[in-house]
């Protein structure tokens, strides 16, 4: 054994997959998992750098783990912050032993290299072993579900987002590689993730034509007949596991065919990345759509699948956002009655289109707008959850006492509290007996396939 490791993961589910792949590479290289950061020989922090609060959390975590590590342990920083600001991080934080971009093998970065700056970089003429995190085997999971990352990077240029600048253009995996990982995981539910999930496979047929705002439906490059796309991926994964769920769908890529494919899986869960609903503001975001088009799409989904669950996220305080824009968003939230929604204030990121825009919104006003939206959505979510009392659902037990139906994505939505006697990984029929805000309370029923809500519940949720 070469030593023990601990990986601390910050940020989104895509980062969690990267950490699982890093752990897999360390296990193959002879390391073993430590029981905690204080007992590890190598402490790895997989950072997030999407917005300023995420960067601040990454720095705080690095400092905390540095102070808590045992004597002689090495501290490695990787992930988005290392990719986006590695030089600055190496100079500003002497506590860090190694700053390594995603894709640099941790075991290589730890090799003795003499004295100098703490950011790992290849020596002149040195060949860096390829570590493609997308294709690395990952450590086993004890959970009955898992995220599966199907692509890296993004071809879009949304006004507020810096991800393409440090994660690069979209690079999709092959269908065969994704399915091999799904088979190896041996889980009940697979949650597909990517920066631009619905565009899976397009980069393998042809590079999407340049567009400044992606303001129209993504029909820039037709799908190649010999390259599987997102619909084929969903269908293939669904044939292998009990549940497949998709996170982060751009509304411009949500075609009728994809809606049909999602509904056919038995998990009609739609996570739509809307960000706002005002057409003028969305154009300043370099985004597609408007309130009317989004509402029409939501109605179509619910007509096709009355039990569909819908989630979205919204940015408050983007440059140029007016009171009229905000009122339109409030009206949309009230009419759309989404099951789940997240709200975030705008973060001005260097190198993005938004950084050059005028019309800055004061932080206090952005926070007030966020509070108004969150209060409205909390009431909607609580009502939609309360209506489910008395219905029967099929749930996946994640852990003793904790389960989810098709309406709840892991880690971001509410849960269903069930008897602790139910084994993790089991699919069971339950009856909802109570609601507590975003969470439900349920009791076991005899029939495993009792997972169809009553017509009354469906009608009430429309």
N, C-alpha and C positions, 0 to 999 in steps of 0.2 A: 504493500500500500504506500502511495506517495504522500498521503496526508488526507485531511478532511476539508470539506468546503461548506460554505453557507452562501446562498444566493438570496438577496433581498430585492424584491421586484416592486417597482412603482409604475403607475400609469395604467394603460389600457390592457384589455385581454390579449392583444397582439404581443405586448411585452411579456406577458405571462408565458405565451408559447415560446418566445425567444429564450426565456429563462429555462424552460423545460428542455429545450434543445442544448443550451449551455451545460445544464446538469448532465444530460446524456453524454456530451463530449468529455466531461470531467470523469464520469464513471468509467467510460471506455479507456481513459488515460490512467486509471489506477487510483483515483481519489474516491473517498466515500463521503456520504452525507453526514454532516455534524448535527448534533442535537440542538444547537443554537449558535448564534454568531460569536458568543463569548468563548466557545470551545473549538472553533474552526481554525485550521491553519491558513485557509484562504477565505476571505470575505469578499464577495462580489456584490456590487450594487448596480442593478440594471435600472438605469435612470429614465425619467420622462422629461421632455423639454418642449412640450406642445405649446404651453403658455407660461407666463411668468410665475403664477402660483405653483405650477408643477416643477419649475426649475428651483424655486425656493424650497419646496419640499425635498427635492433631490439633494440639495446642498445640506439641509438640516439632517437628513438621514445619513449622509456620508460622515458628517461630523460626529453624530451620535454613535455610529458603529465604530468609528475610529477610536473614540474614547473608551468604548466597551470591549474592544478586542483584547485578547490575551497577548502577552509579550511575545514578540517574534512573528505574530500573524501578519500576513500581507493583505493589503486592501486594494482591490481592483475596481475601477469604475468603468462601466461600459454602458451601452444603450444610447438613447437619443441625445442626452446631454453631452456624452463623449463625442458623438458624431457631429453635433452642432457647434460645440464650443470647447473642443478638446484642448487646444493650445492654451486658452485662457484658464481652463480648469487646472491644467497641470502646473501653471505658474502660480495660481492663486491659492492652491490647496496642497501644501507640502505634506499634509497628513496622508495623502494618497500615494501608494507605491507605484501603481500603474494606471494609466488612462488608455483604454483600448477601444477602438471603434468596434461596432457590431460586425462580426465576421472575422475578427482576429482571434485565433484560438487562445483561450485563457491560459492554457498550459504553456503555449509559446510565449505569451507576454510575460509569464512568470520566470522564464529562463534567465539565468544571470547574463547581464549585458554590460556590466561596468557602470560607472557613475555617470550622471547626466540628468537631463530633464526626465520627468516621470511619465511623459506621454510616450507610449510605445509607437515606434515607427521602424520600418525595415531599414537595415544598414544598406549602404551602397552596394548594389549587386546582389543583395540577399533575396532569395525566393521565399515568398510567404506561402505556407501551406494553405490550400483552399479550405475554408470552413463555410459552407453554404448552410446557414441556419435553417433555411426552408426545408432542406433535404436531410438534415441530421436526424438520427434516431433520438427519441426523447425518453426520459425516465418514465417508468410505469406510474399510473395514477391509481389511488384508492377510491376516487370518486366515481360515481356511475355516469358521469358526463365529462366532456372535455372540449376545450376550444381547439379548432384545427385551422391553422393559418394557411390560406390557399394562394396568397400572392403577397409580394412586398412592393412598396412604393406606390406612386400615384401619378397619373398623367394629367390630372386636373390642376387648375390654377385658381382655386378659390381665393378671394381677396384677403381673407383673414388667416390663411393657413401656410405655415412654413415647412410642412412635412416634405413636400417634393424636393426642397433644397438640401435636405440631409438624408432622406431615405431613397431619393432617386425616382426614376420613372417606374411605372408598373412592370412587374416581372412575375407572371403567373407560373405556377407549377403545372406539371402535366396532370391530367386526370388520373393516370395510373399511379403517380407518386402520392397524390392525395388519398386515393383509395387504399393504398398499401399502409399508410399511416392510420387510417380509420380502422382497418382490419387489425393492426397491431395493438391499438388502444383497448379494444374489447370493452367498450362502454355502451350504455343504453342510448345516450343522447350525444350527438355531435353538434357543436355550435360553430358554424363556419364564420370566419372573420377575415378581413383584409381592409386596407385603406379604402378601396373602391371595389367592394365585393361583387356587385352586379356586372362589372366589366371583366370578370374572370375570363381568361382565354383570348381576349381581343388582341392583346399585344403579341400573342403567338401567331396570329394570322397576318396582321399588318399593324404598323404604328398608327394610332388614331390621329387623324389630321388635326393640325393646330387650330385652337379656337380660343378666343380671348375670354369668353364668358360662359360657354356651354349653355347658351340660353334656349336652345331648342332640344327636342328629344334626341338622344344619342343615336343618330343614324348616320354618323360620319363615315364609318367603315362597316360594310356588311359583314356579318359573321361568316367566316370561312367554313365551308361544309365539312372539311376534314379536321377541324380543330374544335373540340368540345367546348361549349360555353357554360354559362352559369346554370341554364336549365338542365343540360345533360349532367352537370355536376350534382345538382340537387337530386335528380332522379336516381343517379347511381349511388349516392350516399344513403338515400332513403331506403334503397333495397338492402342495405347492410345493417342498419341500426333501427331501433324502435322509433327514434325521433331525430329529426334534423331541423336545426333552427338557424336563421340567417340574421346577422347583425350588421348594421350600417349600410343601408341601401339608399343610393341617390334616387330621388323621385324621377329624374329624367331617364333612368335606366330600368324603371319598374314597368316592364312590358306586360301585355296581357298574358303572354306565354309564361313569364316568370310568376305572375300571380296565380295562374292555374297550377304550375308546378309546386308552388309553396302550399296551396290549399290541398293538393293531392297527397302531401306527406302526412296529413292528419295533424299538423302543427301550424295552423293559420296565424302566424305571428309575424307582424310587419314592423320592422324598425326603420322608419323613414327619416333620413337626415334632411330635415326641412330648413332649419336655421332661422327662418323668418317667413312671413307671408306677404309683405308689402312688395309689389312688383318693382317700384323704383329702388327700394333698398336692396332687394335681391340682386338687381343689376349692378349696384355698387359692390356687392359681395362677389360678383361674377358667378352668380348662381341662376338656376332655372326656376320658373314657375311664378305662381301668385296664389292668393287665397282661393279664388274660384276654382282654379284647376286642381289644387290640392284637395279641396272639399269634394269635388266631383270624383276624384280618384278614391277617396276614402269611402264615399257612398257606393261606388262600384265594388270595392272589396267586400263591404258588408252585405251587399246584395248577393254576392257569390258565396260568401262564408259568414253567415250571421254571427257566429261565435268568434270571429277573428278578433285578435288583440292587436292594438296599434300603439306604438311608442314613437316619440320623436324628441329632438333637442332643439333649443332655440338660443340665439345670442341676443342679449339686450345691450343697448348702448353702442352699437356699431356706428362709425362716423356717418353723420347725416340723418340718423334716426330721429324722426319728428314725433310730436304727440299724436298726429294722425296715423303714422305708422304703428305706433304702440297701441292705439285704440283698435286698429285693424287686427293686430295680433290678439288682443284680448277677446275681440268678437269671434275670431277664428277658434280660439281655445274653447270658448263656450259652445260654439256650434259643432265643432269636430268631436268633442267628448272623447278624447284619446284616453286609453287606459293608463298610459304612463307618459311622463314627459320630464325632461331635464332642462334646467335653465342656467345660463352662464352669462356673466358680463364680459364684454369685449376686452380682449387683451391685445395691446398694440405690439406687434411682433416685427422686429427688424427684418428687412428684406422682403416683406409682403407688400402687395398692392395697397392694402388698407393703410399702411404706414405713411403713404403719401397723400392721403385724402384729407380734405378739410371737414369742418363740421363736427369736431370732437364733442362727445357727450360727457358732461361732468360725471365722475364716478358715483357721486351721491345720487344723481338722478337715475343712472343705470341700475343701481342697487334697489332704488325705490320701484322702478319698473319690474325688476326681477321679482321682488316681493309680491307685487300685485299679481303677476302671472302665476307664481308658485301657490299663492293662497287660492286662486281660482282653480288651478289644476288639482290641488290636494282635495278640494271638496268634490270635484268630478270623480277622481280616483276612488275616494271613499264611497261615493254613491254607487259607482259601478261595481265595487266589491260587495257592498251590502246587498245588492240585488241578487247576488249569487247564493245567498243563504237559502237553503232548502234544495239546492240543485245537487246532482250527482256528477262527479268528475273522475276521470282516470288520472292518477298522479304518479310521478316518479319520486321515490323516497331518496333524497340526497344523503341524509344522515338521520340517526334516531330522532324522531320528533319533527323533522323538517322535510317537506315535499313541495313539488311544483306540478301544476297542470300545464297545458299548452300556453296558458296566458302569462306565465312568469318565466322570464329569462334568468339564468343563474346570476347571482351577485348584484344585479342592478334593479330588480323588481321586488315586490313583496313575496312572501312565502305562504305556504299552507301548513299550518301546525297540525300534526297527526299524532296518533298514539305512538309512544316511544318503542312499543313492541314490534313495530313494522321494520323489517330488515332493509338496510340501505341497499339500493339497487333494485328493489322490487317495484313492479308496476301494479297498483291496486286501485280498486274502486272505492271512493269515499263519498260521504254526504256532508256538505257544508252546513255547519250548525251555528256559525257565528262569524262576525267580521270585526276586526280591530284596525281601523285605518286602512293601510295597504295590505294587511295580512288577513288570512282566513283561518278559521278553526274548523276541523273536519273530523268525522268519525268513520270507521271502517264499515263498509257494506259488503255483502257476501259475494257479489258478482264482480269479477275482475274487469269485465268489459262494461261496467256501468258508467262509462265516461261520457254520456250525452246529456247536456243540460235540457231542462224542460222547455217546452214552447213558451211558457210564461216568462222564463228568464230571458230567452232570446228576444222576445217582444219588448221586454223592459229595457234591454240594452240597446235597442235600435235608436 
